[in-house]
Amino acid sequence: KLNWMQQRGLLGELFVLNQLIKVESPQIVQYWAGPLGKTHDFESEFMNLEVKTTTKQPASVQISLIKQVAPMEGNKELHLVVVGLEKGEEISLVSIIEDIRKALSDTTYLTNFEHILMKSGFRNQDKVFYSKTYSISFVQSHKIMEDSPVLNPRIIGEIPSTVTNIRYTLEVHGMDMEDLSEEIWESFASKMGE
């Protein structure tokens, strides 16, 4: 079973996936990589997305791998997407999964989705435990650049080989965040699909 934090994290990733499917097409599922052990939650040739979900006000998120929000090499873009949740009746883990299954039902991407969903730890037989409902309080993004206020491995210098991970809390409410409009979702989807 997924714990509360894992459920919220998965819900955020699936919310983003659902938005991308709505503006692009089912093929966007092939870029969902979070449960597959990749660095970022969505990975494509030209752009990656790192999704963080929070219930905290003011908004802060946990960075579990320093490279999750480190600037990318070359021309590849990285965007931090923060999904804010609050108590409500709008969405649950089970409802978003059903929405995505419905959107993918007549496509070859449904099998791919089910495979990645299983890798996330979600099991249909446990869905009675995942009935908690939320409302989306905000969805914002920040394009990660060299000057973004994140812990940049280059600033730290050479991390000793004995240090395998650095975790930290990122106060996203203090960052230059942008509300995600329809145009931004479309831009994300088209850059990923290039």
C-alpha atoms as a printed R data frame, in Angstrom:
    type eleno elety resid chain resno       x      y       z
1   ATOM     1    CA   LYS     A     1   0.000  0.000   0.000
2   ATOM     2    CA   LEU     A     2   1.040  3.569  -0.677
3   ATOM     3    CA   ASN     A     3   1.467  5.843   2.346
4   ATOM     4    CA   TRP     A     4  -0.152  9.314   2.455
5   ATOM     5    CA   MET     A     5   2.912 11.048   1.038
6   ATOM     6    CA   GLN     A     6   3.238  8.554  -1.813
7   ATOM     7    CA   GLN     A     7  -0.480  8.893  -2.571
8   ATOM     8    CA   ARG     A     8  -0.276 12.695  -2.764
9   ATOM     9    CA   GLY     A     9   2.872 12.534  -4.905
10  ATOM    10    CA   LEU     A    10   1.254 10.093  -7.318
11  ATOM    11    CA   LEU     A    11  -1.912 12.189  -7.408
12  ATOM    12    CA   GLY     A    12   0.144 15.233  -8.433
13  ATOM    13    CA   GLU     A    13   1.934 13.325 -11.196
14  ATOM    14    CA   LEU     A    14  -1.355 11.902 -12.475
15  ATOM    15    CA   PHE     A    15  -3.016 15.335 -12.387
16  ATOM    16    CA   VAL     A    16  -0.207 16.668 -14.603
17  ATOM    17    CA   LEU     A    17  -0.422 13.622 -16.892
18  ATOM    18    CA   ASN     A    18  -4.179 14.082 -17.237
19  ATOM    19    CA   GLN     A    19  -3.766 17.786 -18.126
20  ATOM    20    CA   LEU     A    20  -1.137 16.920 -20.755
21  ATOM    21    CA   ILE     A    21  -3.363 14.205 -22.259
22  ATOM    22    CA   LYS     A    22  -6.229 16.724 -22.500
23  ATOM    23    CA   VAL     A    23  -4.187 19.311 -24.419
24  ATOM    24    CA   GLU     A    24  -2.001 16.974 -26.481
25  ATOM    25    CA   SER     A    25  -2.858 13.327 -26.999
26  ATOM    26    CA   PRO     A    26  -2.598  9.933 -25.288
27  ATOM    27    CA   GLN     A    27   0.955  9.511 -26.625
28  ATOM    28    CA   ILE     A    28   2.170 11.872 -23.873
29  ATOM    29    CA   VAL     A    29   1.943  8.870 -21.501
30  ATOM    30    CA   GLN     A    30   5.247  7.625 -22.906
31  ATOM    31    CA   TYR     A    31   7.026 10.534 -21.157
32  ATOM    32    CA   TRP     A    32   5.700  9.717 -17.663
33  ATOM    33    CA   ALA     A    33   8.815  8.367 -15.977
34  ATOM    34    CA   GLY     A    34   8.594  9.072 -12.226
35  ATOM    35    CA   PRO     A    35   7.623  5.536 -11.107
36  ATOM    36    CA   LEU     A    36  10.290  4.048 -13.383
37  ATOM    37    CA   GLY     A    37  13.140  5.299 -11.220
38  ATOM    38    CA   LYS     A    38  14.104  8.172 -13.508
39  ATOM    39    CA   THR     A    39  15.371 11.498 -12.139
40  ATOM    40    CA   HIS     A    40  12.333 13.495 -13.281
41  ATOM    41    CA   ASP     A    41   8.638 12.646 -13.327
42  ATOM    42    CA   PHE     A    42   8.291 13.408 -17.054
43  ATOM    43    CA   GLU     A    43  11.267 13.023 -19.377
44  ATOM    44    CA   SER     A    44  11.512 13.754 -23.100
45  ATOM    45    CA   GLU     A    45  14.250 14.777 -25.490
46  ATOM    46    CA   PHE     A    46  13.762 18.545 -25.156
47  ATOM    47    CA   MET     A    47  12.028 19.075 -21.820
48  ATOM    48    CA   ASN     A    48  11.572 17.418 -18.426
49  ATOM    49    CA   LEU     A    49   9.028 18.130 -15.709
50  ATOM    50    CA   GLU     A    50   9.551 17.552 -12.001
51  ATOM    51    CA   VAL     A    51   6.191 17.428 -10.212
52  ATOM    52    CA   LYS     A    52   5.874 18.191  -6.517
53  ATOM    53    CA   THR     A    53   2.625 18.028  -4.583
54  ATOM    54    CA   THR     A    54   1.990 19.938  -1.377
55  ATOM    55    CA   THR     A    55  -0.721 20.583   1.164
56  ATOM    56    CA   LYS     A    56   1.400 23.145   3.009
57  ATOM    57    CA   GLN     A    57   0.553 26.842   3.162
58  ATOM    58    CA   PRO     A    58   2.710 28.746   2.426
59  ATOM    59    CA   ALA     A    59   3.804 26.241  -0.172
60  ATOM    60    CA   SER     A    60   6.958 24.210   0.342
61  ATOM    61    CA   VAL     A    61   8.034 20.886  -1.142
62  ATOM    62    CA   GLN     A    62  10.524 18.161  -0.325
63  ATOM    63    CA   ILE     A    63  13.397 17.663  -2.743
64  ATOM    64    CA   SER     A    64  14.507 14.064  -2.321
65  ATOM    65    CA   LEU     A    65  17.331 14.102  -4.878
66  ATOM    66    CA   ILE     A    66  19.494 17.182  -5.375
67  ATOM    67    CA   LYS     A    67  19.486 16.682  -9.158
68  ATOM    68    CA   GLN     A    68  15.652 16.730  -9.331
69  ATOM    69    CA   VAL     A    69  15.675 20.522  -9.552
70  ATOM    70    CA   ALA     A    70  19.265 21.149 -10.675
71  ATOM    71    CA   PRO     A    71  19.643 23.088 -13.950
72  ATOM    72    CA   MET     A    72  19.864 20.870 -17.027
73  ATOM    73    CA   GLU     A    73  22.901 20.632 -19.296
74  ATOM    74    CA   GLY     A    74  22.684 22.045 -22.824
75  ATOM    75    CA   ASN     A    75  19.403 23.285 -24.298
76  ATOM    76    CA   LYS     A    76  17.082 20.892 -22.470
77  ATOM    77    CA   GLU     A    77  14.457 22.610 -20.323
78  ATOM    78    CA   LEU     A    78  13.441 21.592 -16.824
79  ATOM    79    CA   HIS     A    79  10.283 22.909 -15.187
80  ATOM    80    CA   LEU     A    80   9.296 22.414 -11.575
81  ATOM    81    CA   VAL     A    81   5.503 21.967 -11.430
82  ATOM    82    CA   VAL     A    82   3.895 22.347  -8.007
83  ATOM    83    CA   VAL     A    83   0.371 21.041  -7.427
84  ATOM    84    CA   GLY     A    84  -1.277 22.461  -4.314
85  ATOM    85    CA   LEU     A    85  -3.922 20.297  -2.647
86  ATOM    86    CA   GLU     A    86  -6.448 21.161   0.035
87  ATOM    87    CA   LYS     A    87  -9.389 19.376   1.628
88  ATOM    88    CA   GLY     A    88 -12.220 19.128  -0.845
89  ATOM    89    CA   GLU     A    89 -14.305 16.904  -3.094
90  ATOM    90    CA   GLU     A    90 -12.795 17.659  -6.507
91  ATOM    91    CA   ILE     A    91 -10.296 14.843  -7.005
92  ATOM    92    CA   SER     A    92  -9.013 11.581  -5.531
93  ATOM    93    CA   LEU     A    93  -6.295  9.169  -6.559
94  ATOM    94    CA   VAL     A    94  -8.926  6.681  -7.725
95  ATOM    95    CA   SER     A    95 -10.948  9.283  -9.680
96  ATOM    96    CA   ILE     A    96  -7.926 10.627 -11.575
97  ATOM    97    CA   ILE     A    97  -6.832  7.091 -12.481
98  ATOM    98    CA   GLU     A    98 -10.325  6.360 -13.805
99  ATOM    99    CA   ASP     A    99 -10.275  9.627 -15.831
100 ATOM   100    CA   ILE     A   100  -6.949  8.692 -17.415
101 ATOM   101    CA   ARG     A   101  -8.062  5.113 -18.103
102 ATOM   102    CA   LYS     A   102 -11.148  6.499 -19.836
103 ATOM   103    CA   ALA     A   103  -9.044  8.902 -21.940
104 ATOM   104    CA   LEU     A   104  -6.719  6.061 -22.958
105 ATOM   105    CA   SER     A   105  -9.361  3.334 -23.336
106 ATOM   106    CA   ASP     A   106  -9.275  3.075 -27.129
107 ATOM   107    CA   THR     A   107  -5.531  3.563 -27.489
108 ATOM   108    CA   THR     A   108  -2.380  1.481 -27.432
109 ATOM   109    CA   TYR     A   109  -1.098  3.665 -24.571
110 ATOM   110    CA   LEU     A   110  -3.397  2.166 -21.922
111 ATOM   111    CA   THR     A   111  -1.077 -0.838 -21.431
112 ATOM   112    CA   ASN     A   112   1.888  1.505 -21.030
113 ATOM   113    CA   PHE     A   113  -0.039  3.561 -18.461
114 ATOM   114    CA   GLU     A   114  -1.058  0.453 -16.472
115 ATOM   115    CA   HIS     A   115   2.551 -0.766 -16.443
116 ATOM   116    CA   ILE     A   116   3.893  2.538 -15.077
117 ATOM   117    CA   LEU     A   117   0.996  2.794 -12.610
118 ATOM   118    CA   MET     A   118   1.856 -0.652 -11.259
119 ATOM   119    CA   LYS     A   119   5.506  0.435 -10.871
120 ATOM   120    CA   SER     A   120   4.242  3.332  -8.712
121 ATOM   121    CA   GLY     A   121   2.949  0.823  -6.159
122 ATOM   122    CA   PHE     A   122  -0.748  1.399  -6.914
123 ATOM   123    CA   ARG     A   123  -2.867 -1.741  -6.953
124 ATOM   124    CA   ASN     A   124  -6.561 -1.833  -7.849
125 ATOM   125    CA   GLN     A   125  -7.304 -4.146  -4.931
126 ATOM   126    CA   ASP     A   126  -6.094 -1.412  -2.524
127 ATOM   127    CA   LYS     A   127  -8.240  1.388  -3.953
128 ATOM   128    CA   VAL     A   128 -10.553  1.380  -0.918
129 ATOM   129    CA   PHE     A   129  -7.563  2.854   0.970
130 ATOM   130    CA   TYR     A   130  -7.182  5.677  -1.569
131 ATOM   131    CA   SER     A   131 -10.563  7.381  -1.270
132 ATOM   132    CA   LYS     A   132  -9.353 10.654   0.323
133 ATOM   133    CA   THR     A   133 -10.558 13.580  -1.766
134 ATOM   134    CA   TYR     A   134  -8.931 16.950  -2.393
135 ATOM   135    CA   SER     A   135  -9.432 20.168  -4.264
136 ATOM   136    CA   ILE     A   136  -6.680 21.678  -6.371
137 ATOM   137    CA   SER     A   137  -5.757 24.981  -4.720
138 ATOM   138    CA   PHE     A   138  -3.114 25.952  -7.294
139 ATOM   139    CA   VAL     A   139  -0.899 24.587 -10.058
140 ATOM   140    CA   GLN     A   140   2.237 26.608 -10.716
141 ATOM   141    CA   SER     A   141   5.562 26.154 -12.445
142 ATOM   142    CA   HIS     A   142   9.081 27.535 -12.406
143 ATOM   143    CA   LYS     A   143  11.569 27.093 -15.244
144 ATOM   144    CA   ILE     A   144  14.792 25.894 -13.609
145 ATOM   145    CA   MET     A   145  17.709 28.051 -14.748
146 ATOM   146    CA   GLU     A   146  21.267 28.607 -13.516
147 ATOM   147    CA   ASP     A   147  20.038 31.447 -11.278
148 ATOM   148    CA   SER     A   148  16.996 29.584  -9.875
149 ATOM   149    CA   PRO     A   149  16.962 29.617  -6.052
150 ATOM   150    CA   VAL     A   150  17.579 25.875  -5.699
151 ATOM   151    CA   LEU     A   151  20.491 23.863  -4.383
152 ATOM   152    CA   ASN     A   152  22.686 23.660  -7.473
153 ATOM   153    CA   PRO     A   153  25.365 20.942  -7.394
154 ATOM   154    CA   ARG     A   154  27.760 23.369  -9.157
155 ATOM   155    CA   ILE     A   155  27.463 25.851  -6.274
156 ATOM   156    CA   ILE     A   156  28.194 23.148  -3.721
157 ATOM   157    CA   GLY     A   157  31.249 22.063  -5.669
158 ATOM   158    CA   GLU     A   158  32.535 18.546  -5.769
159 ATOM   159    CA   ILE     A   159  30.263 16.385  -3.626
160 ATOM   160    CA   PRO     A   160  32.341 13.626  -1.958
161 ATOM   161    CA   SER     A   161  31.651 10.140  -3.266
162 ATOM   162    CA   THR     A   162  30.678  9.129   0.279
163 ATOM   163    CA   VAL     A   163  27.661 11.514   0.105
164 ATOM   164    CA   THR     A   164  25.078  9.722  -2.015
165 ATOM   165    CA   ASN     A   165  22.111 12.024  -1.545
166 ATOM   166    CA   ILE     A   166  21.096 15.421  -0.197
167 ATOM   167    CA   ARG     A   167  17.445 16.056   0.712
168 ATOM   168    CA   TYR     A   168  16.012 19.487   1.451
169 ATOM   169    CA   THR     A   169  12.849 21.556   1.756
170 ATOM   170    CA   LEU     A   170  12.266 24.110  -0.987
171 ATOM   171    CA   GLU     A   171  10.101 27.093  -0.034
172 ATOM   172    CA   VAL     A   172   8.399 27.466  -3.425
173 ATOM   173    CA   HIS     A   173   6.225 30.310  -2.164
174 ATOM   174    CA   GLY     A   174   9.407 32.424  -2.257
175 ATOM   175    CA   MET     A   175  10.197 31.535  -5.879
176 ATOM   176    CA   ASP     A   176   9.081 33.171  -9.086
177 ATOM   177    CA   MET     A   177   6.193 30.814  -9.818
178 ATOM   178    CA   GLU     A   178   3.755 31.059 -12.716
179 ATOM   179    CA   ASP     A   179   0.139 29.857 -12.730
180 ATOM   180    CA   LEU     A   180  -0.339 27.172 -15.379
181 ATOM   181    CA   SER     A   181  -2.693 28.444 -18.074
182 ATOM   182    CA   GLU     A   182  -4.052 26.405 -20.970
183 ATOM   183    CA   GLU     A   183  -1.320 27.942 -23.166
184 ATOM   184    CA   ILE     A   184   1.450 26.774 -20.822
185 ATOM   185    CA   TRP     A   185   0.026 23.226 -20.690
186 ATOM   186    CA   GLU     A   186  -0.076 23.249 -24.508
187 ATOM   187    CA   SER     A   187   3.507 24.537 -24.643
188 ATOM   188    CA   PHE     A   188   4.681 21.774 -22.287
189 ATOM   189    CA   ALA     A   189   2.888 19.107 -24.295
190 ATOM   190    CA   SER     A   190   4.205 20.287 -27.655
191 ATOM   191    CA   LYS     A   191   7.804 20.616 -26.396
192 ATOM   192    CA   MET     A   192   7.629 17.097 -24.958
193 ATOM   193    CA   GLY     A   193   6.147 15.696 -28.157
194 ATOM   194    CA   GLU     A   194   8.740 17.268 -30.479
